[in-house]
Amino acid sequence: YRQTRSREPMQRMEPRRIINMSVNDHVQLNKAENAWKTSTNKPVWSSQLKKQEERDSEQTKDLLKKFRSILNKLTPEKFEKLMAQVQMLTIDTEQRLKDVIDLTFEKAISEPAFSEIYAKMCSFLNGLKVQSKENPECQADFRKLLLNRCQKEFEKDKDINEEKKQGLREERSVGNIKFVGELFKLQMIREVVMHDCITKLLKNHDDQSLEVLCKLLSTIGKDLDVKKEKHRVDQCFQQMEKIVKDRKTSSRIRFMMQDVLDLRTNNWVPRRVIQGPKTIDQIREQAKMEEQMEGPHHLRPRPAQKPQFH
């Protein structure tokens, strides 16, 4: 038999088309209705960013102006009222938080007699946190930034040759340690940190360090003397007694150290009351007592007349 083979119909091939084009010919491409386009408003965006930065800068200046005003008005009797004003301030960036801390810190160490009230203000702000600039997933903490500022001041190089700068350095060191002591009393600094400060100051053994040590112990000695690490206080005072006996420091520092030794012997009761910030009522009461001691107005001696130069 003859095997038949199915034949598939053959498809007709289109003839090739050859298009001759010149490099000079203009090719028109099809355009989509919603085609992507490059941004042409870059200058506008840059301008908006600059305006935003200027607004932020002005808001920061306004914030610091208000906060500085609050610091200047801070007194024991106005404390609650002024803290309510602080709560209304917009401290929402790490830089603003650092600026607020710097203002508070400089005020506290330049006015050591009022460091107690500034430490109380810091205790009020303790817990304030904002988003960290370097790590957005973390937060910048008020307490940590404040203690870093205090530590930075404590560890500054004391090797200054110029007498004027040396005097300023000593004032800042004394003001800083007084402020640190007040923060410790409000439980913003741990006990072990204070003992580390005392150890370092004793180890330095220079007049400035010993003066700062005396100021620190005068501020927190009573609180440290009843803590768990009381034996470290005993060791500190033994070294101080030895320094006084060796007479290798200036007489001014020896007398200062002896005053601290006597203060502990007297159960931390000072011979004279250290004046801090007073309320208006306390000032009025003091003025009234002074007036009673001086006697009636018509019995007071008249002040001597100054010579008049014509």
MODELLER restraints for C-alpha pairs under 7 A, 6 or more apart:
rsr = mdl.restraints
at = mdl.atoms
rsr.add(forms.Gaussian(group=physical.xy_distance, feature=features.Distance(at['CA:60:A'], at['CA:96:A']), mean=6.68, stdev=0.5))
rsr.add(forms.Gaussian(group=physical.xy_distance, feature=features.Distance(at['CA:63:A'], at['CA:89:A']), mean=6.73, stdev=0.5))
rsr.add(forms.Gaussian(group=physical.xy_distance, feature=features.Distance(at['CA:64:A'], at['CA:100:A']), mean=6.88, stdev=0.5))
rsr.add(forms.Gaussian(group=physical.xy_distance, feature=features.Distance(at['CA:70:A'], at['CA:82:A']), mean=6.39, stdev=0.5))
rsr.add(forms.Gaussian(group=physical.xy_distance, feature=features.Distance(at['CA:75:A'], at['CA:277:A']), mean=6.82, stdev=0.5))
rsr.add(forms.Gaussian(group=physical.xy_distance, feature=features.Distance(at['CA:75:A'], at['CA:279:A']), mean=6.97, stdev=0.5))
rsr.add(forms.Gaussian(group=physical.xy_distance, feature=features.Distance(at['CA:76:A'], at['CA:117:A']), mean=6.98, stdev=0.5))
rsr.add(forms.Gaussian(group=physical.xy_distance, feature=features.Distance(at['CA:76:A'], at['CA:277:A']), mean=7.00, stdev=0.5))
rsr.add(forms.Gaussian(group=physical.xy_distance, feature=features.Distance(at['CA:76:A'], at['CA:278:A']), mean=6.98, stdev=0.5))
rsr.add(forms.Gaussian(group=physical.xy_distance, feature=features.Distance(at['CA:76:A'], at['CA:279:A']), mean=6.04, stdev=0.5))
rsr.add(forms.Gaussian(group=physical.xy_distance, feature=features.Distance(at['CA:77:A'], at['CA:279:A']), mean=5.79, stdev=0.5))
rsr.add(forms.Gaussian(group=physical.xy_distance, feature=features.Distance(at['CA:91:A'], at['CA:97:A']), mean=5.97, stdev=0.5))
rsr.add(forms.Gaussian(group=physical.xy_distance, feature=features.Distance(at['CA:92:A'], at['CA:130:A']), mean=5.79, stdev=0.5))
rsr.add(forms.Gaussian(group=physical.xy_distance, feature=features.Distance(at['CA:93:A'], at['CA:130:A']), mean=5.85, stdev=0.5))
rsr.add(forms.Gaussian(group=physical.xy_distance, feature=features.Distance(at['CA:93:A'], at['CA:131:A']), mean=6.55, stdev=0.5))
rsr.add(forms.Gaussian(group=physical.xy_distance, feature=features.Distance(at['CA:94:A'], at['CA:130:A']), mean=6.06, stdev=0.5))
rsr.add(forms.Gaussian(group=physical.xy_distance, feature=features.Distance(at['CA:94:A'], at['CA:131:A']), mean=6.59, stdev=0.5))
rsr.add(forms.Gaussian(group=physical.xy_distance, feature=features.Distance(at['CA:94:A'], at['CA:132:A']), mean=5.95, stdev=0.5))
rsr.add(forms.Gaussian(group=physical.xy_distance, feature=features.Distance(at['CA:94:A'], at['CA:133:A']), mean=6.38, stdev=0.5))
rsr.add(forms.Gaussian(group=physical.xy_distance, feature=features.Distance(at['CA:94:A'], at['CA:140:A']), mean=6.30, stdev=0.5))
rsr.add(forms.Gaussian(group=physical.xy_distance, feature=features.Distance(at['CA:101:A'], at['CA:146:A']), mean=6.20, stdev=0.5))
rsr.add(forms.Gaussian(group=physical.xy_distance, feature=features.Distance(at['CA:108:A'], at['CA:114:A']), mean=6.89, stdev=0.5))
rsr.add(forms.Gaussian(group=physical.xy_distance, feature=features.Distance(at['CA:108:A'], at['CA:115:A']), mean=5.01, stdev=0.5))
rsr.add(forms.Gaussian(group=physical.xy_distance, feature=features.Distance(at['CA:108:A'], at['CA:118:A']), mean=5.97, stdev=0.5))
rsr.add(forms.Gaussian(group=physical.xy_distance, feature=features.Distance(at['CA:108:A'], at['CA:179:A']), mean=6.49, stdev=0.5))
rsr.add(forms.Gaussian(group=physical.xy_distance, feature=features.Distance(at['CA:109:A'], at['CA:172:A']), mean=6.03, stdev=0.5))
rsr.add(forms.Gaussian(group=physical.xy_distance, feature=features.Distance(at['CA:109:A'], at['CA:175:A']), mean=4.04, stdev=0.5))
rsr.add(forms.Gaussian(group=physical.xy_distance, feature=features.Distance(at['CA:109:A'], at['CA:176:A']), mean=5.06, stdev=0.5))
rsr.add(forms.Gaussian(group=physical.xy_distance, feature=features.Distance(at['CA:109:A'], at['CA:179:A']), mean=6.56, stdev=0.5))
rsr.add(forms.Gaussian(group=physical.xy_distance, feature=features.Distance(at['CA:110:A'], at['CA:172:A']), mean=6.90, stdev=0.5))
rsr.add(forms.Gaussian(group=physical.xy_distance, feature=features.Distance(at['CA:110:A'], at['CA:175:A']), mean=6.29, stdev=0.5))
rsr.add(forms.Gaussian(group=physical.xy_distance, feature=features.Distance(at['CA:112:A'], at['CA:175:A']), mean=5.02, stdev=0.5))
rsr.add(forms.Gaussian(group=physical.xy_distance, feature=features.Distance(at['CA:112:A'], at['CA:178:A']), mean=6.42, stdev=0.5))
rsr.add(forms.Gaussian(group=physical.xy_distance, feature=features.Distance(at['CA:112:A'], at['CA:179:A']), mean=6.95, stdev=0.5))
rsr.add(forms.Gaussian(group=physical.xy_distance, feature=features.Distance(at['CA:113:A'], at['CA:276:A']), mean=5.48, stdev=0.5))
rsr.add(forms.Gaussian(group=physical.xy_distance, feature=features.Distance(at['CA:114:A'], at['CA:276:A']), mean=5.92, stdev=0.5))
rsr.add(forms.Gaussian(group=physical.xy_distance, feature=features.Distance(at['CA:114:A'], at['CA:277:A']), mean=5.81, stdev=0.5))
rsr.add(forms.Gaussian(group=physical.xy_distance, feature=features.Distance(at['CA:115:A'], at['CA:178:A']), mean=6.94, stdev=0.5))
rsr.add(forms.Gaussian(group=physical.xy_distance, feature=features.Distance(at['CA:115:A'], at['CA:179:A']), mean=5.31, stdev=0.5))
rsr.add(forms.Gaussian(group=physical.xy_distance, feature=features.Distance(at['CA:115:A'], at['CA:182:A']), mean=6.98, stdev=0.5))
rsr.add(forms.Gaussian(group=physical.xy_distance, feature=features.Distance(at['CA:116:A'], at['CA:182:A']), mean=5.70, stdev=0.5))
rsr.add(forms.Gaussian(group=physical.xy_distance, feature=features.Distance(at['CA:119:A'], at['CA:179:A']), mean=6.70, stdev=0.5))
rsr.add(forms.Gaussian(group=physical.xy_distance, feature=features.Distance(at['CA:119:A'], at['CA:182:A']), mean=5.96, stdev=0.5))
rsr.add(forms.Gaussian(group=physical.xy_distance, feature=features.Distance(at['CA:119:A'], at['CA:183:A']), mean=5.48, stdev=0.5))
rsr.add(forms.Gaussian(group=physical.xy_distance, feature=features.Distance(at['CA:123:A'], at['CA:186:A']), mean=6.97, stdev=0.5))
rsr.add(forms.Gaussian(group=physical.xy_distance, feature=features.Distance(at['CA:126:A'], at['CA:142:A']), mean=6.13, stdev=0.5))
rsr.add(forms.Gaussian(group=physical.xy_distance, feature=features.Distance(at['CA:126:A'], at['CA:143:A']), mean=5.69, stdev=0.5))
rsr.add(forms.Gaussian(group=physical.xy_distance, feature=features.Distance(at['CA:127:A'], at['CA:141:A']), mean=6.91, stdev=0.5))
rsr.add(forms.Gaussian(group=physical.xy_distance, feature=features.Distance(at['CA:127:A'], at['CA:142:A']), mean=6.46, stdev=0.5))
rsr.add(forms.Gaussian(group=physical.xy_distance, feature=features.Distance(at['CA:127:A'], at['CA:143:A']), mean=6.96, stdev=0.5))
rsr.add(forms.Gaussian(group=physical.xy_distance, feature=features.Distance(at['CA:128:A'], at['CA:141:A']), mean=6.24, stdev=0.5))
rsr.add(forms.Gaussian(group=physical.xy_distance, feature=features.Distance(at['CA:128:A'], at['CA:142:A']), mean=5.42, stdev=0.5))
rsr.add(forms.Gaussian(group=physical.xy_distance, feature=features.Distance(at['CA:129:A'], at['CA:139:A']), mean=6.04, stdev=0.5))
rsr.add(forms.Gaussian(group=physical.xy_distance, feature=features.Distance(at['CA:129:A'], at['CA:140:A']), mean=5.50, stdev=0.5))
rsr.add(forms.Gaussian(group=physical.xy_distance, feature=features.Distance(at['CA:129:A'], at['CA:141:A']), mean=4.65, stdev=0.5))
rsr.add(forms.Gaussian(group=physical.xy_distance, feature=features.Distance(at['CA:129:A'], at['CA:142:A']), mean=6.09, stdev=0.5))
rsr.add(forms.Gaussian(group=physical.xy_distance, feature=features.Distance(at['CA:130:A'], at['CA:139:A']), mean=5.39, stdev=0.5))
rsr.add(forms.Gaussian(group=physical.xy_distance, feature=features.Distance(at['CA:130:A'], at['CA:140:A']), mean=5.30, stdev=0.5))
rsr.add(forms.Gaussian(group=physical.xy_distance, feature=features.Distance(at['CA:130:A'], at['CA:141:A']), mean=6.87, stdev=0.5))
rsr.add(forms.Gaussian(group=physical.xy_distance, feature=features.Distance(at['CA:131:A'], at['CA:138:A']), mean=6.35, stdev=0.5))
rsr.add(forms.Gaussian(group=physical.xy_distance, feature=features.Distance(at['CA:131:A'], at['CA:139:A']), mean=4.50, stdev=0.5))
rsr.add(forms.Gaussian(group=physical.xy_distance, feature=features.Distance(at['CA:131:A'], at['CA:140:A']), mean=5.91, stdev=0.5))
rsr.add(forms.Gaussian(group=physical.xy_distance, feature=features.Distance(at['CA:132:A'], at['CA:138:A']), mean=5.65, stdev=0.5))
rsr.add(forms.Gaussian(group=physical.xy_distance, feature=features.Distance(at['CA:132:A'], at['CA:139:A']), mean=4.76, stdev=0.5))
rsr.add(forms.Gaussian(group=physical.xy_distance, feature=features.Distance(at['CA:132:A'], at['CA:140:A']), mean=4.96, stdev=0.5))
rsr.add(forms.Gaussian(group=physical.xy_distance, feature=features.Distance(at['CA:150:A'], at['CA:176:A']), mean=6.77, stdev=0.5))
rsr.add(forms.Gaussian(group=physical.xy_distance, feature=features.Distance(at['CA:154:A'], at['CA:173:A']), mean=6.69, stdev=0.5))
rsr.add(forms.Gaussian(group=physical.xy_distance, feature=features.Distance(at['CA:160:A'], at['CA:166:A']), mean=5.77, stdev=0.5))
rsr.add(forms.Gaussian(group=physical.xy_distance, feature=features.Distance(at['CA:170:A'], at['CA:208:A']), mean=6.41, stdev=0.5))
rsr.add(forms.Gaussian(group=physical.xy_distance, feature=features.Distance(at['CA:173:A'], at['CA:212:A']), mean=6.69, stdev=0.5))
rsr.add(forms.Gaussian(group=physical.xy_distance, feature=features.Distance(at['CA:174:A'], at['CA:212:A']), mean=5.28, stdev=0.5))
rsr.add(forms.Gaussian(group=physical.xy_distance, feature=features.Distance(at['CA:174:A'], at['CA:215:A']), mean=6.75, stdev=0.5))
rsr.add(forms.Gaussian(group=physical.xy_distance, feature=features.Distance(at['CA:177:A'], at['CA:212:A']), mean=6.66, stdev=0.5))
rsr.add(forms.Gaussian(group=physical.xy_distance, feature=features.Distance(at['CA:177:A'], at['CA:216:A']), mean=5.92, stdev=0.5))
rsr.add(forms.Gaussian(group=physical.xy_distance, feature=features.Distance(at['CA:178:A'], at['CA:215:A']), mean=6.53, stdev=0.5))
rsr.add(forms.Gaussian(group=physical.xy_distance, feature=features.Distance(at['CA:178:A'], at['CA:216:A']), mean=6.03, stdev=0.5))
rsr.add(forms.Gaussian(group=physical.xy_distance, feature=features.Distance(at['CA:178:A'], at['CA:219:A']), mean=6.65, stdev=0.5))
rsr.add(forms.Gaussian(group=physical.xy_distance, feature=features.Distance(at['CA:181:A'], at['CA:216:A']), mean=6.18, stdev=0.5))
rsr.add(forms.Gaussian(group=physical.xy_distance, feature=features.Distance(at['CA:181:A'], at['CA:219:A']), mean=5.90, stdev=0.5))
rsr.add(forms.Gaussian(group=physical.xy_distance, feature=features.Distance(at['CA:181:A'], at['CA:220:A']), mean=5.80, stdev=0.5))
rsr.add(forms.Gaussian(group=physical.xy_distance, feature=features.Distance(at['CA:183:A'], at['CA:189:A']), mean=6.27, stdev=0.5))
rsr.add(forms.Gaussian(group=physical.xy_distance, feature=features.Distance(at['CA:184:A'], at['CA:190:A']), mean=6.77, stdev=0.5))
rsr.add(forms.Gaussian(group=physical.xy_distance, feature=features.Distance(at['CA:185:A'], at['CA:220:A']), mean=6.99, stdev=0.5))
rsr.add(forms.Gaussian(group=physical.xy_distance, feature=features.Distance(at['CA:198:A'], at['CA:213:A']), mean=6.44, stdev=0.5))
rsr.add(forms.Gaussian(group=physical.xy_distance, feature=features.Distance(at['CA:201:A'], at['CA:209:A']), mean=5.09, stdev=0.5))
rsr.add(forms.Gaussian(group=physical.xy_distance, feature=features.Distance(at['CA:201:A'], at['CA:210:A']), mean=6.36, stdev=0.5))
rsr.add(forms.Gaussian(group=physical.xy_distance, feature=features.Distance(at['CA:201:A'], at['CA:213:A']), mean=6.12, stdev=0.5))
rsr.add(forms.Gaussian(group=physical.xy_distance, feature=features.Distance(at['CA:202:A'], at['CA:210:A']), mean=6.69, stdev=0.5))
rsr.add(forms.Gaussian(group=physical.xy_distance, feature=features.Distance(at['CA:207:A'], at['CA:249:A']), mean=6.83, stdev=0.5))
rsr.add(forms.Gaussian(group=physical.xy_distance, feature=features.Distance(at['CA:207:A'], at['CA:253:A']), mean=6.53, stdev=0.5))
rsr.add(forms.Gaussian(group=physical.xy_distance, feature=features.Distance(at['CA:211:A'], at['CA:253:A']), mean=6.47, stdev=0.5))
rsr.add(forms.Gaussian(group=physical.xy_distance, feature=features.Distance(at['CA:214:A'], at['CA:256:A']), mean=6.88, stdev=0.5))
rsr.add(forms.Gaussian(group=physical.xy_distance, feature=features.Distance(at['CA:214:A'], at['CA:257:A']), mean=6.16, stdev=0.5))
rsr.add(forms.Gaussian(group=physical.xy_distance, feature=features.Distance(at['CA:214:A'], at['CA:260:A']), mean=6.42, stdev=0.5))
rsr.add(forms.Gaussian(group=physical.xy_distance, feature=features.Distance(at['CA:218:A'], at['CA:260:A']), mean=6.52, stdev=0.5))
rsr.add(forms.Gaussian(group=physical.xy_distance, feature=features.Distance(at['CA:222:A'], at['CA:268:A']), mean=5.82, stdev=0.5))
rsr.add(forms.Gaussian(group=physical.xy_distance, feature=features.Distance(at['CA:224:A'], at['CA:230:A']), mean=6.57, stdev=0.5))
rsr.add(forms.Gaussian(group=physical.xy_distance, feature=features.Distance(at['CA:225:A'], at['CA:233:A']), mean=6.50, stdev=0.5))
rsr.add(forms.Gaussian(group=physical.xy_distance, feature=features.Distance(at['CA:240:A'], at['CA:257:A']), mean=6.96, stdev=0.5))
rsr.add(forms.Gaussian(group=physical.xy_distance, feature=features.Distance(at['CA:244:A'], at['CA:254:A']), mean=5.46, stdev=0.5))
rsr.add(forms.Gaussian(group=physical.xy_distance, feature=features.Distance(at['CA:263:A'], at['CA:269:A']), mean=6.31, stdev=0.5))
rsr.add(forms.Gaussian(group=physical.xy_distance, feature=features.Distance(at['CA:263:A'], at['CA:270:A']), mean=6.09, stdev=0.5))
rsr.add(forms.Gaussian(group=physical.xy_distance, feature=features.Distance(at['CA:294:A'], at['CA:300:A']), mean=6.93, stdev=0.5))
